Amino acid sequence: MGSLSNKQQSGFSASSTAEEVTEGIDGTGLTAIVTGASSGIGVETARVLALRGVHVVMAVRNTDAGANVKEVILKEIPNAKIDVREIDLSSFTSVRKFAADYRSSGLPLNILINNAGVGVTPFKLSQDSIELQFATNHLGHFLLTNLLLKTMKSTSRESNTEGRIVNVSSLSHQYGYHEGIRFDKLNDEPTYSRHSYAQSKLANILHANELTRRLMVLSFLRKKGAEVTANSLHPGTILTNLLRYDGFLKCILKVLSIFISKTVQQGAATTCFVALHPQLKGVGGEYFVDCNIAKPSSQAKDADLATRLWDFGLSLTNAK
Ligand SMILES: NC(=O)c1ccc[n+]([C@@H]2O[C@H](COP(=O)([O-])OP(=O)(O)OC[C@H]3O[C@@H](n4cnc5c(N)ncnc54)[C@H](OP(=O)(O)O)[C@@H]3O)[C@@H](O)[C@H]2O)c1
C-alpha cells in the first residue's frame, strides 16, 4: 500500500474517502449493481453511490441484512434509490435467476461492481462442485457479467454514457500458486491452501483484462469509443468480515491494521472512483490501488493466461 499522503496522478491517495473522491459528481440517472452490499466495503460503496444520486441495486445473498443496510442508508439519504435483490454468487442457478429477473425488470445498467467475496475459507465445494472461493469470487461474477453485458451495452447506447464494470480484486493476487490458475487442480483438496483466495483474486484481474480486450475489438470494429469499460482494483487493507473463516489470519491482520489499515470509508474510495469519476472515461484494463493506476503482478498481465481463464470460465458456466 502506498503512503497515506502520497497523492499521485489522480489527485487522490490511500487516505481519500469514497465521499471525497466522488465529491461534486452527479450520478443521477445512473443505475449500479453492487454485489456483496450487505457488509464491509460493499455497504459503503452502495451508500456513497446512492449519495451521488445513483440508483443502487444491492445484490446480496442475505436479503434481511441487505434490508437493514437499505434502511440505514435511507435514514441518512431519504431520497436514495435503493433496491435489494437476492443473489448467491457461488451458485450458477442463483446468478442466472438474478440476471434473468434483472433483464426482465427493464432496468438500465450503467455500473456493475463485482465486489462480493469470501476469504480464505476451509476447503469447500460450491453447489456446482467448484472450489468455493473460485466459484464465488470469480466464476459467479464472470457469469453475472456475461449475462448482463447486453443490458449494459444497450443502456450505454440509449443513454450515451459509458458503462463501467469494476472488479474488486486484492493485492494478495500476487501471493497465489506458482502457476497462477490451477486449471487442472482447482478442486484438489490435498494441495488446497490459502493460495486459493489469491488465485480467485488473480482471476478478478485477468477477467477484467480479457473482457477489456474483447470490448476493445468490438469498439474498433464499430469505429466508436468504448460502450463499456472494465477495470480491477485493490481496495486496501480494511478490517471487515472477510477473514471470518481464518482466525489466525484475522489475528495477524488485527495487529497489522494498527499500521496499514484503512477505514471502510477509505476502503470504498477506489471502487467509487473507478465506478464514477470522469477522469476515467474510456480507461479499461487497468488495475487501481489508492485511486491510482498501479502495476499488478506479471501473472495478472499475462494475456494468454487471461484468455485461457476466459475459455475455462465459459466451459464451467456453460455461458456463451
Ligand atoms: N477487507 C480487505 O482488507 C480486503 C482486501 C483486499 C480485497 N478485498 C475484497 O473486497 C471485497 C469486499 O470484501 P469485504 O472486505 O467488504 O468483506 P465482507 O465484509 O466479508 O463483505 C463481503 C460481502 O460479500 C458477500 N458474499 C460472500 N459470499 C457471497 C455469495 N456466495 N453470494 C453473494 N454475496 C456473497 C458477503 O455476504 P454475507 O455477509 O452474506 O456473507 C458480504 O456482503 C471482496 O471481494 C474482497 O476480496 C478486501
The ligand as an SDF file (V2000), in Angstrom:
LIG
                    3D

 48 52  0  0  0  0  0  0  0  0999 V2000
  -11.1170   -6.1900    3.5770 N   0  0  0  0  0  0  0  0  0  0  0  0
   -9.9480   -6.2060    2.9610 C   0  0  0  0  0  0  0  0  0  0  0  0
   -8.8960   -5.9210    3.5720 O   0  0  0  0  0  0  0  0  0  0  0  0
   -9.8560   -6.5660    1.5130 C   0  0  0  0  0  0  0  0  0  0  0  0
   -8.6000   -6.5290    0.8980 C   0  0  0  0  0  0  0  0  0  0  0  0
   -8.4950   -6.8420   -0.4440 C   0  0  0  0  0  0  0  0  0  0  0  0
   -9.6360   -7.1730   -1.1550 C   0  0  0  0  0  0  0  0  0  0  0  0
  -10.8540   -7.2110   -0.5540 N   0  0  0  0  0  0  0  0  0  0  0  0
  -12.0350   -7.5770   -1.3570 C   0  0  0  0  0  0  0  0  0  0  0  0
  -13.0790   -6.6670   -1.0950 O   0  0  0  0  0  0  0  0  0  0  0  0
  -14.3400   -7.2890   -1.3690 C   0  0  0  0  0  0  0  0  0  0  0  0
  -15.2970   -6.9880   -0.2410 C   0  0  0  0  0  0  0  0  0  0  0  0
  -14.8330   -7.6100    0.9370 O   0  0  0  0  0  0  0  0  0  0  0  0
  -15.0540   -7.0150    2.4010 P   0  0  0  0  0  0  0  0  0  0  0  0
  -13.7140   -6.8100    2.9750 O   0  0  0  0  0  0  0  0  0  0  0  0
  -16.0280   -5.9200    2.3870 O   0  0  0  0  0  0  0  0  0  0  0  0
  -15.6400   -8.3270    3.1320 O   0  0  0  0  0  0  0  0  0  0  0  0
  -17.0240   -8.6230    3.8380 P   0  0  0  0  0  0  0  0  0  0  0  0
  -17.3270   -7.5830    4.8530 O   0  0  0  0  0  0  0  0  0  0  0  0
  -16.9370  -10.0410    4.2680 O   0  0  0  0  0  0  0  0  0  0  0  0
  -18.0750   -8.4830    2.6440 O   0  0  0  0  0  0  0  0  0  0  0  0
  -18.1600   -9.4570    1.6380 C   0  0  0  0  0  0  0  0  0  0  0  0
  -19.5400   -9.4090    1.0250 C   0  0  0  0  0  0  0  0  0  0  0  0
  -19.6250  -10.4690    0.0500 O   0  0  0  0  0  0  0  0  0  0  0  0
  -20.8110  -11.2040    0.2930 C   0  0  0  0  0  0  0  0  0  0  0  0
  -20.7630  -12.5700   -0.1720 N   0  0  0  0  0  0  0  0  0  0  0  0
  -19.9410  -13.5610    0.2290 C   0  0  0  0  0  0  0  0  0  0  0  0
  -20.2530  -14.7130   -0.3960 N   0  0  0  0  0  0  0  0  0  0  0  0
  -21.3130  -14.4300   -1.2030 C   0  0  0  0  0  0  0  0  0  0  0  0
  -22.0900  -15.2090   -2.0820 C   0  0  0  0  0  0  0  0  0  0  0  0
  -21.8870  -16.5040   -2.2610 N   0  0  0  0  0  0  0  0  0  0  0  0
  -23.0960  -14.5920   -2.7440 N   0  0  0  0  0  0  0  0  0  0  0  0
  -23.3560  -13.2860   -2.5600 C   0  0  0  0  0  0  0  0  0  0  0  0
  -22.6490  -12.4990   -1.7360 N   0  0  0  0  0  0  0  0  0  0  0  0
  -21.6410  -13.0680   -1.0610 C   0  0  0  0  0  0  0  0  0  0  0  0
  -20.9750  -11.1470    1.8030 C   0  0  0  0  0  0  0  0  0  0  0  0
  -22.2910  -11.5190    2.1640 O   0  0  0  0  0  0  0  0  0  0  0  0
  -22.5780  -12.1790    3.6150 P   0  0  0  0  0  0  0  0  0  0  0  0
  -22.4030  -11.0800    4.5910 O   0  0  0  0  0  0  0  0  0  0  0  0
  -23.9640  -12.7030    3.4660 O   0  0  0  0  0  0  0  0  0  0  0  0
  -21.5580  -13.2600    3.7830 O   0  0  0  0  0  0  0  0  0  0  0  0
  -20.6530   -9.6830    2.0620 C   0  0  0  0  0  0  0  0  0  0  0  0
  -21.7630   -8.8590    1.7720 O   0  0  0  0  0  0  0  0  0  0  0  0
  -14.0320   -8.7740   -1.5650 C   0  0  0  0  0  0  0  0  0  0  0  0
  -14.0610   -9.0690   -2.9360 O   0  0  0  0  0  0  0  0  0  0  0  0
  -12.6250   -8.9240   -1.0080 C   0  0  0  0  0  0  0  0  0  0  0  0
  -11.9180   -9.9780   -1.6260 O   0  0  0  0  0  0  0  0  0  0  0  0
  -10.9920   -6.8970    0.7770 C   0  0  0  0  0  0  0  0  0  0  0  0
  1  2  1  0
  2  3  2  0
  2  4  1  0
  4  5  1  0
  4 48  2  0
  5  6  2  0
  6  7  1  0
  7  8  2  0
  8  9  1  0
  8 48  1  0
  9 10  1  0
  9 46  1  0
 10 11  1  0
 11 12  1  0
 11 44  1  0
 12 13  1  0
 13 14  1  0
 14 15  2  0
 14 16  1  0
 14 17  1  0
 17 18  1  0
 18 19  2  0
 18 20  1  0
 18 21  1  0
 21 22  1  0
 22 23  1  0
 23 24  1  0
 23 42  1  0
 24 25  1  0
 25 26  1  0
 25 36  1  0
 26 27  1  0
 26 35  1  0
 27 28  2  0
 28 29  1  0
 29 30  1  0
 29 35  2  0
 30 31  1  0
 30 32  2  0
 32 33  1  0
 33 34  2  0
 34 35  1  0
 36 37  1  0
 36 42  1  0
 37 38  1  0
 38 39  2  0
 38 40  1  0
 38 41  1  0
 42 43  1  0
 44 45  1  0
 44 46  1  0
 46 47  1  0
M  CHG  2   8   1  16  -1
M  END
$$$$
